[in-house]
């Protein structure tokens, strides 16, 4: 299955050049260097001098518009009107994978923001028999240019089948959690430098039996990792570490009643407080499906019980979550009828206690069984949600495009959804907010070889008005 014609490299270069001009204009517009005399302002010298409002270029708009876009600095160094340029791709897409490290299928993708660039880790099965699994790192600039070319996270480690990362700004390091699939799966945590090279070889073992769906966050005290174990009714584990990866606590979380854990644990951090979420089914014969939530503090096991969310709606994967100031945003899926190949995706807000803030809002569709095809990020003023949206409902031909949704604090849609990548076999979106836009990573079947899968990245946000 392909996803359209070859990439237009010329058009890509034009877009990148245009975006570079916009950024340069933004920086010049806000330049405050020197100490100019208020009576000697020189419009056009690139310095904002009283009584000037701006000096050359463009700057971001302010106001109530859903996507306020940019405004031009006029010839008299005053701001022009705000023009809404809409929302879309600011830079990219850029191809991360290549002939040196092809993947047969991508299993995980994870995007982080360091303050100056995006650190991206991804993993998948390799089409080479010599090393059937690979975990990779790459770094990309806000202009969607590779600043660290893709490389293996642990070059000498055989068969890394999963990797997830969190960037810790105070230490300028990444915390990594990985699963090696050579023989019996075993997990480990590690640290990596800003270019993604590990600092502990091969890593510190999780001590877990057959871990899967690993996840890591940074918090006020260091790092916290979670993972699932397929044993009996399933297990969810959390461990906390200081910045040097000295373990402070390891605890098995307690599901509600007769829950059969179907895995997919994720962690949210607020200071030193942690929230763990996972998906489960009821083994008590009710055929219920739901998400469960449990809170804990860094270094301490949970003291309160887990709570169930969206049990009345039969919530199923894929799901994703992020923290806002006083609430949790959760995107989850619902199977509209028995054996439906396509799922309805809902967006909801809940308190940390699990109590509902408002009714979930249906926003789009996802494929049944695609466990990581939904991801969201809270910007501080809106939630951005990326979904690998089905084209049609033929389960034998599960083609998808990457669609991006934006909802305001009251969960109302801010603008029409945008198709970020119109190819016909895109999946596994992962999104991060960078302060002024979103960094988005996804996987796609290769244009040149259907047996190889690529990982791509783009920066999306408010566009300048043309």
C-alpha positions in Angstrom: 0.0 0.0 0.0 1.5 3.3 -1.1 0.6 6.8 0.1 0.9 9.0 -3.0 3.6 10.1 -5.4 7.2 11.0 -4.7 8.1 13.9 -2.5 8.5 17.3 -4.1 11.9 18.2 -2.8 11.9 21.6 -4.5 8.6 22.5 -2.8 10.0 21.3 0.6 13.0 23.6 0.2 10.8 26.5 -0.6 8.6 25.9 2.4 11.7 25.7 4.7 13.2 28.8 3.3 9.9 30.7 3.7 9.6 29.6 7.3 13.2 30.6 8.0 12.4 34.1 6.7 9.4 34.2 9.0 11.5 33.2 12.0 14.2 35.7 11.2 11.5 38.4 10.9 10.1 37.4 14.3 13.5 37.7 15.9 14.3 41.0 14.3 10.8 42.3 15.3 11.6 41.7 18.9 15.2 42.7 19.0 15.9 44.9 22.0 19.7 45.1 21.8 21.4 48.3 22.7 20.0 51.3 24.5 18.7 53.7 21.8 17.8 57.3 22.4 14.1 57.7 22.5 14.4 60.7 20.2 16.6 59.1 17.6 14.5 56.1 16.5 15.6 54.9 13.0 12.8 52.8 11.4 14.3 49.9 9.4 17.5 49.3 11.3 16.2 46.1 12.9 16.1 47.5 16.5 12.9 48.4 18.2 13.4 51.9 19.6 10.8 54.0 21.4 8.3 55.0 20.1 8.4 52.2 17.5 6.2 49.1 18.0 8.3 46.9 15.8 11.1 47.1 13.2 10.9 44.9 10.1 9.5 41.5 9.5 6.5 39.8 11.1 5.4 38.9 14.6 2.8 36.7 16.2 -0.6 38.1 16.8 -2.4 38.2 20.1 -6.1 38.0 20.8 -9.0 35.6 20.8 -8.7 34.1 17.4 -8.4 30.4 17.3 -5.3 30.7 15.1 -4.3 34.3 15.2 -1.5 33.9 12.8 1.0 36.8 12.2 1.0 40.6 11.6 3.3 42.6 9.5 5.5 45.5 10.6 4.6 48.4 8.5 7.0 51.0 6.9 6.4 53.4 9.8 7.4 50.7 12.3 3.9 50.2 13.7 2.1 46.9 13.6 -0.4 46.1 10.9 -3.6 44.2 11.4 -3.7 40.6 12.5 -4.4 38.2 9.7 -5.5 34.6 10.3 -3.4 32.3 8.1 -5.0 29.1 9.3 -3.3 26.1 10.8 -1.1 23.6 9.1 2.5 22.4 8.4 5.1 25.0 9.3 8.1 22.9 8.4 8.7 19.5 7.0 7.9 16.7 6.7 11.4 15.3 7.1 12.3 11.6 6.6 14.0 10.1 9.7 14.6 6.5 8.6 16.7 5.5 5.6 18.7 2.8 3.9 21.2 2.5 6.8 18.5 1.5 9.3 15.3 0.3 7.6 12.4 -0.9 9.6 9.9 -3.5 8.6 7.2 -2.1 10.9 7.4 0.7 13.5 6.2 -0.4 17.0 6.7 2.9 19.0 7.5 6.5 18.3 8.1 9.2 20.9 8.7 12.9 20.4 10.3 15.2 23.1 11.1 18.9 23.1 14.4 20.2 24.6 13.8 23.9 24.4 15.7 24.2 21.1 15.1 21.0 19.1 13.1 17.8 19.1 14.5 14.5 20.3 12.8 11.6 18.7 13.1 7.9 19.6 11.4 5.1 17.7 11.6 1.3 17.5 10.4 -1.5 15.2 11.2 -4.8 13.7 14.1 -4.8 11.2 13.8 -6.4 7.7 17.3 -7.8 8.3 17.6 -11.2 9.8 20.9 -10.3 11.5 19.1 -8.0 14.0 15.4 -8.4 13.9 14.6 -5.4 16.2 16.0 -1.9 16.3 15.6 1.2 18.5 16.7 4.6 17.1 17.3 8.2 18.1 17.3 11.4 15.9 17.1 15.1 16.7 15.4 17.6 14.5 15.4 21.5 14.5 12.3 23.7 14.4 12.9 24.0 10.7 12.5 20.2 10.4 16.2 19.8 9.6 18.1 16.8 11.0 20.5 18.1 13.7 21.4 14.5 14.8 21.1 11.9 12.1 19.3 8.7 13.1 21.4 6.2 15.0 20.9 3.1 17.1 20.3 3.9 20.7 22.6 1.0 21.8 24.7 0.1 18.8 26.1 -3.1 20.4 22.8 -4.2 22.0 20.9 -7.0 20.1 17.2 -6.6 19.3 15.8 -3.6 21.1 12.1 -3.8 20.4 10.8 -0.9 22.4 12.1 2.5 23.5 10.5 5.5 25.2 12.2 8.7 26.3 11.8 11.8 28.5 14.0 14.8 28.4 15.1 16.4 31.7 16.0 20.0 31.0 18.0 20.7 34.2 20.4 17.9 33.4 20.3 18.2 29.6 19.8 14.5 29.4 17.2 11.9 28.3 15.9 9.2 30.5 15.2 6.1 28.5 13.3 2.9 29.1 13.8 0.0 26.7 12.8 -3.6 26.1 15.3 -6.1 24.5 13.6 -8.9 22.7 16.5 -11.3 22.2 15.0 -14.5 23.6 12.9 -13.6 26.7 12.1 -9.9 26.8 13.9 -7.9 29.5 13.6 -4.2 30.2 16.2 -1.6 31.3 16.4 2.1 32.0 19.3 4.3 30.9 20.4 7.9 30.5 21.5 9.5 27.2 23.3 12.7 26.3 21.7 15.5 24.2 22.6 13.6 21.0 21.0 10.4 22.1 24.1 8.4 23.0 23.6 6.2 26.1 25.6 6.9 29.2 25.3 3.4 30.8 26.1 0.3 28.8 23.8 -1.6 28.4 21.6 -0.1 31.2 20.0 -0.8 34.5 17.6 -3.8 34.5 14.0 -3.3 35.4 14.0 -6.8 37.0 10.7 -7.5 35.4 9.4 -10.6 33.8 8.6 -10.1 30.1 7.9 -6.3 30.3 6.0 -4.5 27.5 4.5 -1.1 26.7 7.3 0.8 28.6 6.8 4.5 29.4 9.0 7.1 31.1 8.4 10.7 32.4 10.6 13.2 34.1 9.3 14.8 37.3 10.6 17.2 40.0 12.7 14.4 41.7 14.1 12.5 38.7 12.3 10.0 36.5 9.5 7.5 36.7 9.0 4.5 34.5 6.0 2.2 34.0 5.5 -1.1 32.2 3.0 -3.9 31.9 3.6 -7.6 32.4 1.5 -10.3 30.8 1.1 -12.7 33.7 -2.3 -14.1 34.7 -4.6 -11.1 34.8 -1.8 -8.8 33.9 0.3 -6.4 36.0 1.2 -2.7 36.0 4.4 -1.6 37.6 5.9 1.8 38.4 9.5 2.6 39.5 10.9 6.0 40.4 14.6 7.1 40.1 16.7 10.1 41.0 18.4 12.0 38.2 21.3 9.5 38.3 18.9 6.5 38.0 19.3 5.3 41.5 16.0 3.5 42.2 13.8 5.0 45.0 10.7 2.9 44.8 9.2 0.1 42.8 5.5 -0.8 43.2 2.9 -3.0 41.5 -0.3 -0.9 41.0 -3.6 -2.3 42.1 -6.5 -2.4 39.6 -10.1 -2.3 40.6 -11.8 -5.6 41.4 -11.5 -8.3 38.8 -9.8 -6.1 36.2 -7.8 -8.0 33.5 -5.1 -5.5 32.5 -4.7 -5.3 28.8 -1.7 -3.0 29.3 -0.9 0.3 27.7 0.2 2.0 30.9 1.2 5.7 30.7 2.4 8.2 33.3 1.7 11.9 33.9 3.9 14.0 36.2 3.0 17.2 38.1 5.9 18.2 40.3 6.6 15.0 42.3 3.1 13.7 41.9 2.4 11.0 39.4 -0.7 9.7 37.7 -0.7 6.2 36.1 -3.4 5.2 33.6 -3.9 1.9 31.9 -6.6 0.0 30.0 -8.4 -3.0 31.3 -11.4 -5.4 30.9 -13.6 -6.7 33.6 -13.2 -10.5 34.3 -16.4 -10.6 36.3 -18.6 -11.5 33.4 -19.8 -8.0 32.7 -17.8 -7.6 29.5 -16.9 -4.0 30.5 -13.9 -2.2 29.0 -12.4 0.9 30.6 -9.4 3.0 31.6 -8.2 3.0 35.2 -6.3 5.8 37.0 -4.2 5.7 40.1 -2.2 8.5 41.8 1.1 8.2 43.7 4.1 10.3 44.8 7.6 10.0 43.6 9.4 7.5 45.8 6.3 6.2 47.5 3.8 3.5 46.6 0.2 4.5 45.9 -1.9 5.1 49.0 -5.3 5.3 47.4 -7.3 2.9 45.2 -7.5 3.1 41.5 -10.6 4.4 39.9 -12.4 3.4 36.6 -13.1 5.9 33.8 -15.6 5.7 31.0 -16.8 2.2 32.0 -20.3 3.1 30.8 -18.9 3.9 27.3 -16.8 0.7 27.0 -13.5 2.6 26.5 -10.9 0.7 24.5 -7.4 1.5 23.0 -6.1 3.6 21.5 -6.1 6.2 24.2 -3.8 9.0 25.3 -3.7 11.6 28.1 -2.0 14.8 29.2 -2.1 17.1 32.2 -3.5 20.6 32.3 -3.4 22.9 35.3 -6.3 21.3 37.2 -7.4 18.4 35.0 -6.5 15.5 32.8 -7.3 15.5 29.1 -8.0 12.0 27.9 -8.6 10.8 24.3 -10.1 7.3 24.1 -11.9 5.0 21.7 -15.3 3.3 21.7 -16.4 0.4 19.6 -19.7 1.5 18.1 -21.1 -2.0 17.5 -19.9 -5.6 17.9 -17.0 -6.5 15.7 -16.8 -2.9 14.2 -13.4 -2.4 12.4 -13.5 1.3 13.0 -13.7 3.0 16.4 -15.1 6.4 17.5 -12.5 8.6 19.2 -13.7 10.8 22.1 -12.0 13.6 24.0 -12.8 14.2 27.7 -11.7 16.0 30.8 -11.5 14.5 34.3 -10.2 15.6 37.7 -7.2 13.7 39.1 -9.8 12.0 41.4 -11.4 10.5 38.3 -14.6 12.6 38.5 -15.9 13.9 35.2 -15.6 17.6 34.3 -17.8 17.5 31.2 -19.3 14.9 28.8 -16.9 13.3 26.4 -17.0 14.8 22.8 -16.8 12.6 19.8 -14.1 13.9 17.4 -13.0 11.3 14.9 -12.3 7.7 14.0 -9.5 5.2 14.6 -8.8 1.6 13.5 -9.7 -1.2 16.0 -6.5 -2.8 17.3 -4.3 0.1 16.5 -3.1 0.7 20.1 -1.0 3.8 19.6 -2.9 5.6 16.8 -4.1 8.5 19.0 -1.9 11.1 20.8 -2.5 14.4 22.4 -0.7 17.4 24.0 -1.9 20.3 26.1 -0.4 23.7 25.1 -1.6 25.7 28.1 -4.5 27.2 26.1 -5.7 24.3 23.9 -5.3 20.6 23.3 -3.8 19.3 20.1 -4.8 15.8 19.1 -3.3 13.7 16.4 -5.2 10.7 15.0 -4.3 8.1 12.4 -7.7 8.4 10.8 -9.1 5.5 8.7 -10.0 5.8 5.0 -13.1 3.7 4.6 -14.0 0.7 6.8 -12.4 -2.2 5.0 -10.4 -4.2 7.7 -8.5 -5.9 4.9 -7.2 -2.5 3.7 -6.6 -0.5 6.8 -5.4 2.7 5.2 -4.9 5.8 7.4 -4.1 9.5 7.1 -2.8 11.8 10.0 -5.5 14.2 11.1 -4.9 16.9 13.7 -7.7 18.4 15.9 -7.6 21.4 18.2 -10.0 21.9 21.1 -10.2 24.8 23.6 -10.4 24.6 27.4 -14.1 23.9 27.3 -13.6 21.0 24.8 -15.1 22.9 21.9 -13.5 22.5 18.5 -11.4 25.6 17.6 -11.2 25.0 13.9 -11.8 22.3 11.3 -9.5 19.4 11.5 -6.4 19.5 9.3 -4.9 16.6 7.4 -1.2 16.8 8.2 -0.1 13.9 6.1 -2.4 12.8 3.2 -0.6 9.6 2.5 -2.8 6.5 2.6 -0.9 4.3 5.1 0.2 6.6 8.0 0.0 5.4 11.6 1.5 5.8 15.1 1.3 9.6 15.6 3.1 11.2 18.6 2.8 14.9 19.4 4.6 17.4 21.7 4.0 21.1 22.4 7.1 23.2 21.9 5.8 26.6 23.3 4.7 28.0 19.9 3.7 25.0 17.9 3.5 21.2 17.8 6.1 18.7 16.9 4.6 15.6 15.3 6.1 12.3 14.4 4.4 9.4 12.6 5.1 6.2 10.7 4.2 5.4 7.1 4.8 2.6 4.6 7.8 3.5 2.4 7.2 5.2 -0.9 9.8 3.1 -2.6 9.4 -0.3 -0.9 6.1 -1.5 0.7 8.1 -3.9 2.8 9.9 -1.0 4.6 8.3 1.5 6.9 9.5 5.1 7.4 9.3 7.5 10.3 8.6 11.2 9.5 8.4 14.4 11.4 6.8 17.8 10.8 6.3 21.0 12.8 2.7 22.3 12.7 1.0 25.4 14.0 -0.5 28.7 13.1 0.5 29.8 9.5 1.3 33.3 8.4 -1.3 34.9 6.3 -0.4 35.0 2.6 
